[in-house]
Amino acid sequence: MDLIFLKMDLKHFLPIFIITFIAAYFNYLPKGIIGALSFMMLFGAILEFIGNETPIVKDYFGGGAIVAIFGSAAFVYYNFFPKEVFSNISTFMKSGGFLDFYIAALIVGSILGMKRQLLIKAALKYLPVIIGGVVLALGLTGIVGMLLGYGFVKAVFFIAIPIMGGGMGAGAVPLAQIFGQSLHKDPTELLAVMIPAVALGNAMAIVMGAFLNKLGKKYPNLSGEGKLLKNLENVSQEKSIEKKLEIKELGTGMVIALSFFILGKLLSIFIPIHPYALMILSVAFVKVFNLMDNKFEECAAKWYEFVSKNFTPALLVGIGISYTNLSQVIDAFSFTYFILVLTTILGALIGTAIMGHLLGFYIIEASITAGLCMANMGGTGDIAVLSGANRMELMPFSQISSRLGGTFMLILTSLLIGIL
C-alpha cells in the first residue's frame, strides 16, 4: 500500500518515519529546512493517508486535508512534541518563506498555464460573484443574529465581516483597528471576539469545500471538475504534462515563479495592496498581453505541478502547526456563535452560487473560489479549501477572493461602520 504522494510502500517508509519521529520526540531534529521539511513531509504523508482512508471523514469532512491540518494542530495543543520542533516549523513557514514559496508556484504556474481567453472572461465576471456572496453572507447573518438575540449589527460586524475579510493579517487585524478607532475601544479586545469567528469559519469552509466536491460528483451538471466557466474549456496544466518533463524546466519554472513574487513585493512599496494581489495582477498582465514565450509558460506550469503534488500535504501540516489555534476553535463552540458562523459560510456559498450561475460559472467552482475562499483564513485557508475540494488549479481565483476581496471588505467596512 503506497503512502499517497511519497509512493513508498510501508517497509521502506516505516524506517524513515521512525528515525524522524525519534529525533523529533527527543528534540534532536535538525534546525532549519532539513528538520522542518522532513517532519512536515513524513507526517503529511501519514495524516493524509489516514484522512483519505477513514470512512465518513474522507467523504464528508475533507479527508486528508482536514486530518493533516487539525491532526498537526492537535500535536501543538497536546504538546506531543517539544516546543522547539513546532517553533522551527513555524519559523520555516513564516519568516523562512515556505508558504510564500508554495503560493508563488501555484499562482504563477496556474495563471501562465491556463487559457488566455478563460483568464480574461472569468476576471471580468468574477467581482460580481464575490459581491453576491458578501451581500447574502452579511445580510443573512445579521437577520439570524437578530432572531437569536445576538443583535443584527453585532452579528454583522463581529462575526460576518471578520470571516469574509480575508483572514487574520489582512482581515481581522486591520478590521479591529478600524472598529477600535470608530467605536473608541481597544482593538485587542475587539480582536479577541473576531479571532474565534475567523478560525471556526475557516474550519467550516474546509469541510464545505469537501462537501461541494462530493456534491459535484453526485450532480455532475453543477460541477466543472475544476473548470470555472461553462462556455470555455480550461486547459490549465493537462497540456504541459503530456510532453516529456525535462529536469531543467523545473528550475526555470521556479525562477519565474520566485521572480513574480519578488515583483509583487517591490510593487507593494509603491502601491498599498497586498503583494499576493500585485503578483496576481502582474502575472495576469503578462499572460493577457502575451509577453512571455510559451516554452517558459510551460516551465512555470510544470513547476506548479511539481510543487502541488509533492509539497501540499507537508504544507497542510505546517498550516496546522503554525496557523491553526485549536483552543480558539474549541472556545468558540457555543450554540449561537456556531450557528452565526455557519450562517455566514452558507450565505457566502449560496450567494456566489446564485450569482455565479447567472454569469455563466459552474455553481460548485463559483461557490468554492468566490464564496468559501472569501470566508476562510486567507492564503493558508485557500490551500486547505482547494485541497479538500480537489481543485488546486483554481488557486489564482481563490487568491483574488482572499486578497482583492479582502481589500474590498476593508473599504466596505469603513463605509458601513459610519452608516450602521
C-alpha positions in Angstrom: 0.0 0.0 0.0 1.5 3.3 -1.1 1.8 6.3 1.3 0.0 8.7 -1.1 2.3 11.3 -2.6 5.6 9.7 -1.5 4.7 6.5 -3.4 6.6 4.3 -0.9 5.4 1.0 0.5 5.3 0.6 4.2 8.5 -1.4 4.6 10.5 1.4 3.1 8.5 4.3 4.6 8.5 3.0 8.2 12.3 3.1 8.9 12.5 6.7 7.6 9.5 7.7 9.6 10.7 6.1 12.8 14.1 7.9 12.5 12.4 11.3 12.1 9.8 10.5 14.9 12.5 9.6 17.4 14.6 12.7 16.5 11.5 15.0 16.9 10.2 13.4 20.1 13.6 13.7 21.9 14.3 17.1 20.3 17.2 16.0 18.2 15.7 17.1 14.9 18.0 19.5 12.9 17.1 23.1 12.8 16.1 24.9 9.7 14.7 23.4 6.4 16.1 19.8 7.0 14.2 19.3 10.3 11.1 21.2 9.4 10.6 19.8 5.9 11.3 16.2 6.8 8.8 16.3 9.7 6.2 18.1 7.6 6.5 15.7 4.6 6.5 12.5 6.6 3.7 13.4 8.9 1.8 14.9 6.0 2.0 11.5 4.2 0.7 9.7 7.3 -2.1 12.1 8.1 -3.2 12.4 4.5 -3.3 8.6 4.3 -5.4 8.4 7.4 -7.8 11.0 6.3 -8.2 9.6 2.8 -8.8 6.1 4.2 -11.2 6.9 7.1 -14.9 6.4 6.3 -17.1 9.5 6.6 -14.1 11.7 7.1 -12.9 11.0 3.6 -16.3 11.6 2.1 -17.8 14.4 4.1 -15.1 16.2 6.2 -12.3 17.0 3.8 -10.3 13.7 4.0 -6.6 14.1 4.1 -6.6 17.9 4.1 -8.7 18.3 7.2 -6.9 15.5 9.1 -3.4 16.9 8.2 -4.4 20.4 9.4 -6.2 19.5 12.6 -4.2 16.5 13.4 -1.0 18.5 13.4 -2.8 21.3 15.3 -3.6 18.7 17.9 0.1 17.9 18.2 0.6 21.5 19.3 -2.5 21.6 21.5 -1.4 18.5 23.5 2.3 19.3 23.4 3.0 16.0 21.8 6.5 17.1 20.6 8.9 19.6 22.2 8.0 23.2 21.5 11.3 23.7 19.7 10.1 21.4 17.0 7.0 23.5 16.5 8.9 26.7 16.7 11.3 25.6 14.0 8.4 24.7 11.7 6.6 28.0 12.3 9.8 29.9 11.5 10.2 27.8 8.3 6.6 28.5 7.3 6.6 32.2 8.2 9.9 34.1 8.2 11.5 31.2 6.3 9.1 31.8 3.5 7.9 28.3 2.7 4.2 29.4 2.5 5.2 32.2 0.1 7.3 29.8 -1.9 4.4 27.4 -2.3 1.8 30.1 -3.2 4.1 31.8 -5.7 4.5 28.4 -7.5 0.7 27.8 -7.6 -0.4 31.3 -8.6 2.3 31.9 -11.3 2.1 28.4 -12.8 -1.6 28.1 -12.9 -2.2 31.5 -14.4 0.6 31.1 -17.1 -0.7 27.6 -17.8 -4.3 28.5 -18.3 -6.1 29.5 -21.4 -5.8 33.3 -22.1 -9.5 33.7 -23.1 -10.6 32.0 -19.8 -8.5 34.4 -17.7 -9.9 37.5 -19.5 -13.6 36.4 -19.4 -13.5 35.0 -15.9 -11.8 38.0 -14.4 -14.4 40.4 -15.8 -17.3 38.5 -14.3 -15.6 37.4 -11.0 -16.1 40.5 -8.8 -19.9 40.5 -9.1 -19.9 36.9 -8.0 -17.8 37.8 -4.9 -20.2 40.7 -4.2 -23.2 38.4 -4.4 -21.6 36.2 -1.7 -20.7 39.1 0.5 -24.2 40.6 0.4 -26.0 37.4 1.3 -23.5 36.4 3.9 -23.7 39.7 5.8 -27.5 40.1 5.4 -28.4 36.6 6.4 -26.0 36.6 9.4 -27.5 39.9 10.6 -31.0 38.6 10.3 -30.2 35.3 12.1 -28.3 37.2 14.8 -31.3 39.4 15.4 -33.6 36.4 15.6 -31.3 34.7 18.1 -31.0 37.8 20.3 -27.3 38.3 19.4 -28.1 41.6 17.5 -28.1 42.4 13.8 -25.2 44.9 13.9 -23.1 42.8 16.3 -23.5 39.7 14.2 -22.6 41.5 11.0 -19.5 43.4 12.4 -18.0 40.9 14.8 -18.8 37.6 13.0 -19.7 38.0 9.3 -17.3 40.8 8.3 -14.2 39.2 10.0 -15.0 35.9 8.4 -15.4 37.5 4.9 -12.4 39.8 5.5 -9.5 37.7 4.1 -8.0 36.0 7.1 -6.0 37.4 10.1 -3.2 39.7 8.9 -5.1 41.2 6.0 -8.6 40.9 7.6 -9.3 40.6 11.3 -6.3 42.7 12.4 -6.9 45.8 10.3 -10.7 45.4 10.9 -10.1 45.6 14.7 -8.1 48.8 14.1 -11.0 50.3 12.1 -13.6 49.2 14.6 -11.5 50.4 17.6 -11.0 53.8 16.1 -14.7 54.2 15.3 -16.1 52.7 18.5 -13.4 54.1 20.8 -12.5 50.7 22.0 -9.2 48.7 22.4 -8.5 46.9 19.1 -7.0 44.0 21.1 -10.3 43.5 23.0 -12.3 43.5 19.7 -9.8 41.1 18.1 -10.4 38.6 20.8 -14.1 38.5 19.7 -13.2 38.2 16.0 -10.4 35.6 16.1 -12.7 32.6 17.0 -15.1 33.6 14.2 -12.2 33.6 11.7 -10.8 30.3 13.0 -14.2 28.5 13.2 -15.2 29.9 9.8 -12.0 28.6 8.3 -12.7 25.1 9.6 -16.2 25.1 8.3 -15.1 26.4 4.9 -12.7 23.5 4.6 -15.4 21.0 5.4 -17.8 22.7 3.0 -15.2 22.6 0.2 -15.1 18.8 0.6 -18.9 18.6 0.7 -19.2 20.6 -2.5 -16.7 18.3 -4.2 -18.9 15.3 -3.1 -22.0 17.2 -4.3 -20.4 17.8 -7.7 -19.7 14.0 -8.1 -23.4 13.3 -7.3 -24.8 16.0 -9.5 -22.3 16.5 -12.4 -24.3 19.3 -14.0 -23.3 21.6 -11.1 -19.6 21.0 -11.4 -16.9 21.8 -14.0 -14.4 19.5 -12.3 -12.0 22.4 -11.9 -13.3 24.4 -14.9 -14.7 27.8 -13.8 -16.7 28.9 -16.8 -19.3 26.8 -18.7 -18.6 28.1 -22.2 -14.8 27.9 -22.2 -12.6 24.9 -21.8 -9.9 25.1 -19.0 -6.7 23.6 -20.3 -4.6 24.7 -17.3 -1.9 22.0 -16.8 -3.1 19.0 -18.7 -1.4 20.1 -21.9 2.0 20.5 -20.4 2.2 17.2 -18.7 1.7 15.3 -22.0 5.2 16.3 -23.0 8.4 14.8 -21.6 9.5 16.5 -18.4 13.0 18.0 -18.5 14.6 18.5 -15.1 16.0 21.9 -16.1 12.4 23.1 -16.9 11.6 22.8 -13.2 14.5 25.1 -12.3 13.3 27.6 -14.9 9.8 27.4 -13.7 10.9 28.0 -10.1 12.9 31.1 -11.0 10.0 32.5 -13.0 7.6 32.0 -10.0 10.0 33.5 -7.5 10.7 36.5 -9.7 7.0 37.3 -9.9 6.7 37.1 -6.1 9.6 39.5 -5.8 8.0 41.8 -8.3 4.8 41.8 -6.2 6.9 42.7 -3.1 8.6 45.6 -5.0 5.3 47.0 -6.3 3.7 46.9 -2.8 6.3 49.5 -1.7 4.5 52.0 -4.0 1.0 50.5 -4.2 -0.9 49.9 -1.0 -2.2 46.5 -1.9 -1.1 43.1 -0.6 1.9 41.6 -2.5 0.0 38.5 -3.4 -2.7 40.6 -5.2 0.0 42.5 -7.1 1.7 39.3 -8.0 -1.6 38.0 -9.5 -2.1 41.2 -11.4 1.5 41.1 -12.8 1.2 37.5 -14.0 -2.2 38.2 -15.5 -0.9 41.2 -17.3 2.0 39.2 -18.8 -0.5 36.4 -19.8 -3.2 38.6 -21.3 -0.7 40.6 -23.4 1.3 37.5 -24.4 4.6 38.9 -23.0 6.2 35.5 -22.3 7.2 32.7 -24.7 5.0 29.6 -24.5 8.0 27.4 -23.6 8.6 29.5 -20.4 4.9 29.4 -19.6 5.1 25.6 -19.8 8.1 25.6 -17.4 6.1 27.6 -14.8 3.1 25.3 -15.3 5.3 22.2 -14.7 6.9 23.7 -11.7 3.4 24.4 -10.3 2.5 20.7 -10.9 5.7 19.5 -9.2 5.2 21.7 -6.1 1.5 20.9 -5.8 1.9 17.1 -6.0 5.0 16.9 -3.7 4.6 19.6 -1.1 0.8 20.1 -0.4 0.5 17.5 2.4 3.6 19.0 4.0 2.3 22.5 3.7 -1.0 21.4 5.4 0.9 20.1 8.4 2.7 23.5 8.5 -0.6 25.3 8.4 -1.9 23.2 11.3 1.1 23.8 13.4 1.8 27.5 12.6 -1.6 29.0 11.8 -4.3 26.8 13.4 -5.0 27.5 17.1 -7.2 24.6 18.2 -8.0 26.2 21.6 -9.6 29.2 19.8 -11.8 26.9 17.7 -12.8 24.9 20.8 -13.6 28.0 22.8 -15.9 29.3 20.0 -18.3 26.4 20.3 -21.3 28.0 21.8 -24.6 27.2 20.0 -25.4 30.8 19.0 -21.9 31.6 17.9 -21.7 28.3 15.9 -25.0 29.0 14.1 -24.0 32.5 13.2 -20.6 31.4 11.8 -22.3 28.6 9.8 -24.9 31.1 8.5 -22.1 33.3 7.2 -20.4 30.4 5.4 -23.8 29.3 3.9 -24.6 32.8 2.9 -21.3 33.2 1.1 -21.8 29.8 -0.6 -25.4 30.4 -1.7 -24.8 34.0 -2.8 -21.9 33.1 -5.0 -23.8 30.0 -6.4 -26.7 32.2 -7.5 -24.6 35.0 -8.9 -22.2 32.6 -10.5 -25.0 30.6 -12.2 -26.4 33.9 -13.6 -23.0 34.9 -15.0 -22.2 31.5 -16.6 -19.9 30.0 -13.9 -20.2 26.4 -12.8 -22.0 26.6 -9.4 -19.5 24.4 -7.5 -16.4 26.2 -8.7 -18.0 29.7 -8.1 -19.0 28.7 -4.6 -15.6 27.3 -3.7 -13.5 30.2 -5.1 -15.6 33.3 -4.7 -17.5 32.0 -1.7 -15.5 29.7 0.6 -12.2 31.3 -0.3 -13.6 34.7 0.8 -14.7 33.1 4.1 -11.6 31.2 5.0 -8.3 32.3 6.6 -6.6 33.9 3.7 -3.8 32.1 1.7 -3.5 29.2 4.1 -7.3 28.7 4.1 -7.3 28.8 0.3 -4.8 25.9 0.1 -6.8 23.9 2.7 -10.2 24.5 1.0 -8.9 23.8 -2.5 -7.1 20.7 -1.3 -10.2 19.4 0.4 -12.3 20.2 -2.7 -9.6 18.6 -5.0 -9.4 21.8 -7.1 -5.9 23.2 -6.6 -5.9 24.6 -10.2 -8.3 27.3 -9.1 -5.7 28.9 -6.8 -5.4 32.2 -8.8 -9.2 32.9 -8.4 -9.1 31.9 -4.8 -6.3 34.3 -4.2 -8.3 37.1 -5.9 -11.0 36.4 -3.4 -8.7 36.4 -0.4 -6.5 39.4 -1.4 -8.5 41.7 -3.6 -11.8 40.6 -2.0 -10.2 41.2 1.4 -9.3 44.7 0.4 -12.8 45.2 -0.9 -14.1 44.2 2.6 -12.0 46.7 4.4 -13.3 49.5 2.1 -16.9 48.3 2.6 -16.5 48.1 6.4 -15.2 51.6 6.5 -18.4 52.8 4.7 -20.8 50.5 6.7 -19.5 51.4 10.1 -20.5 55.0 9.6 -24.0 54.0 8.4 -24.8 51.3 11.0 
